């Protein structure tokens, strides 16, 4: 091929076209990157806002769940619900328990399920929904044959919520300068976390084990880790409350 016969103007036009195409492609790529980055920033900001909202709902649920368990566990230890004639007392105890909230989770489900905590949040709210359904299904009092399951589910919800609240709260970008009230709620969960976990472990003990602990006697079985490190006097309020139910039975 005779290079001398190539039209220099044609070469210049081709080079100019290639430079223009390259500039167009580069501009399109930069624009795509900027759009993608902006979308990612907005997506993360929205997701963190949803996680802040769900944290507040979980914290407020948690305080009520611990209180419900605290009130109910002595009746569980006394085991008097296994016999007839205790329905009124069970109805009174169950009537004081809350119906935990799922409103925020239900409203933000699509955003939350795609978050890094989608799966554990779903597991947590499965427990919460069961507790809610019991309140709807048995508005006049829980049947005594379901009380053991109620205590175990309630204990599981308390244990799960302490762990999940702590994990979400330290996730990058979730808490910001506007989260003062939420931070107070989370701090309370963290400060009382060990006590909450210990209360949630009480359902694993029988009344005889409580009695042995109070009297500094050998316990019949190994204690859960959350309870093994506690002073025996810590168990006294639940032991005395369970004794009270036994005296009345």
Residue pairs with C-beta under 8 A, 6 or more apart in sequence:
44 173
45 173
46 111
47 111
47 114
47 115
48 171
48 173
48 174
48 176
50 108
50 111
50 112
50 115
51 112
51 115
51 117
51 168
51 171
51 174
52 174
52 175
52 179
52 182
53 104
53 108
54 104
54 105
54 108
54 112
54 121
54 168
55 165
55 168
55 169
55 174
55 182
55 185
55 186
56 104
56 181
56 182
56 185
57 101
57 102
57 103
57 104
57 105
58 124
58 161
58 164
58 165
58 168
59 165
59 182
59 185
59 186
59 188
59 189
60 101
60 185
61 100
61 101
61 128
61 161
62 158
62 161
62 162
62 165
62 189
62 196
63 188
63 189
64 98
64 100
65 98
65 100
65 131
65 154
65 157
65 158
65 161
66 158
66 192
66 196
66 199
67 98
68 96
68 97
68 98
68 154
69 151
69 154
69 155
69 158
69 199
69 200
69 202
70 199
71 93
71 96
71 97
72 93
72 94
72 97
72 150
72 151
72 154
73 151
73 199
73 202
73 203
73 238
74 238
74 241
74 242
74 244
74 245
75 81
75 89
75 90
75 93
75 147
75 242
75 245
76 147
76 148
76 151
76 203
77 202
77 205
77 206
77 207
77 210
77 238
77 239
77 242
78 207
78 242
78 243
78 245
78 246
78 249
79 207
80 86
80 89
80 245
80 246
80 248
80 249
81 89
81 90
81 144
81 147
82 144
83 249
85 249
86 144
86 249
87 141
87 144
89 245
89 248
90 141
90 142
90 144
90 147
91 140
91 141
91 142
94 138
94 141
94 142
94 147
94 150
95 141
97 135
99 131
99 132
99 135
99 136
100 128
100 131
100 132
100 157
101 128
102 125
102 128
102 129
102 132
105 112
105 121
105 125
112 118
112 121
113 121
113 122
115 121
116 171
117 164
117 167
117 168
117 171
120 160
120 164
120 167
121 164
123 160
124 157
124 160
124 161
124 164
127 153
127 156
127 157
127 160
128 157
130 153
131 150
131 153
131 154
131 157
134 142
134 146
134 150
138 146
142 150
151 203
152 203
155 200
155 201
155 202
155 203
156 200
158 196
158 197
158 199
158 200
159 197
159 200
159 201
161 189
162 189
162 193
162 196
162 197
165 186
165 189
165 190
166 186
166 189
166 190
166 193
168 174
169 175
169 186
175 182
175 183
175 186
189 196
194 226
197 226
198 226
198 227
198 230
198 234
200 226
201 224
201 226
201 227
202 227
202 238
204 224
204 227
205 223
205 227
206 220
207 239
207 242
207 246
208 220
209 219
209 220
209 221
209 223
210 235
210 238
210 239
210 242
211 217
211 239
212 218
212 219
212 220
213 219
213 232
213 235
213 239
214 232
214 233
214 235
214 236
214 239
216 232
222 228
